[in-house]
């Protein structure tokens, strides 16, 4: 499992943030965001992602923001926000291919890489959905691919 760091450019995104019981429960946030995008004919121009605002894994009440990079200047409605996700000078990244059941191993490997290479985490993590399960509710689809990102700086 290879970990690396890279620069991430700023990007305009439509987002919905909420507190959910666990990561799979973010589906309700995605439904809300995608309904807004489709109803307003907004052009998506990037990889969908979840932003985890809690520093540590927890048993419940996860503060998650789902985000879709977009083009144009749509008017936000309800809980939908439109803003520019900031650029990140150094983002530690790892790609996880496999079911969501084993994604914790990728998080652990990335955390170890961050520590061994003398970095510290300086903001919320992002989980980019490079290839989603064929059925959104299937957490065991082995063909899922995600990129996990943590903004970091040298200690």
N, C-alpha and C positions, 0 to 999 in steps of 0.2 A: 504494500500500500504506500504510494508515493504522496508526500505532502510537499507543498511549495508555497511560496508567497508571491503575490502579484499585486499590481496597482489596479484598482477598479475605478472606472470613470463615473461621474455623477450621471443620474438618469431620472427622467420624469416618470412618475408612476402614479397609478390609481391604487389606493389602499383601503382596506377595512381592518381596524384593530379591535380586538375584543378579548375577553377572558373566557377560556374554554376549559373543560375538565381535563383534557389531554390532547396531545398533538393530532390524533385522528379526528377529534371533534372540530378541528379547524374547517372541516368540510362546510359547515354552516356559514363561515366567513367567506369562503370561496364562492358559495352560491350567491351570496349578497353582492359580492364584487363582480362576478361574471354577469349577473342579471343587469347590473348598471352598465357594464361595457357593451353587452349585446343590445340593450334597449336604446343606447345612444350611438350605436354604430361607431364605436371608438376603435381605432387601429392599434392593435397590440404590436409592439416592436422589440420584444426581448423575452427573456426567460422568466416564467412565473416563479415567485419565491415566497417563502414564509420567513418573517423576521421574528426571532425569539428575544423578547425584551427581558426575560428573566435570566439571570446569570447562571443559575443552577437548575438541573432537572428537579422536578418536584412531583409530588403525588397527585396534586390537583391544582386548579386555578392557574392555568398557563396563560401568560400575557403574550398573545401572538398577533402579529400584523401580517396579513396576506397582501402581496403587492404584485402588480402587473405593470411592467414598463409599457408606456403608451406614447403615441404621437398626438399632437393637437392640444387644445386647451378646453377640455370639456368642463362644464359647470358641475361641481360636486353636489351630491344630494344625500341627505341623511347622514349615515356614518361614513360614507365614502369621502376620502380626502384625496386631493391632487397636489402633489408636491415633488420637489426634486430630492431623491435619495442622494446623500452627499457622496462625493468621491472618497475613496479610502486609499491612502498612500501605500499601506502594506496590509494585504489581506492574506491570512494563512488559509490554505484551501486543501481539500481532499475530495476525491470523487468516490462515491459508494455505489457499486453496482450490485443489486440484489434486493431482497425483500426488506420492508421497513422493520421486520423483526430483528435484523442484524445491524441496523444503522447505528446503534449505540457503540459498536466496535469501531466504526469509522470516527465517531466523536472522540472516543478514548484515544485512538491512535493520533488524531490531530492534536488533542490536548497534550499528549506526551511530546509530540514534535515541537509544539510551541514552547514547552518547558525546557526541553533539551537544547533548543536553539537560542535560548536567552530572550524570549519574547514574553510579553504579558498582554492579556486581552484587554482592549480599551473601548468596547462597545458591543451592541447586540449582535448575535450570530445571524447568519442568513443561510437558508437551505433552498438552493435552486433546484427546481424540478426539471431535470434534463429529459427524462422519459418517465411519464406517469404510468401507473398500473392501467391495464386495459379497462378494468372496472374500478372506478374511483374508490369504492369501499373495500377493495381487495388489498389488505395490508401485507399479504404473503406473496404477491406477484414477484417472481424471481427476476423479471426483466426490467424492474424499476431502476432508474439511474438518477442520483442526486449529487450535487456538489455542495459540500458543507464549507462555510466561510466564517472566519473570525477576524475582525479587525484587530491588529496587533501593533505593538511598538517594542523596540529593544528595551530591556530593563536597564 
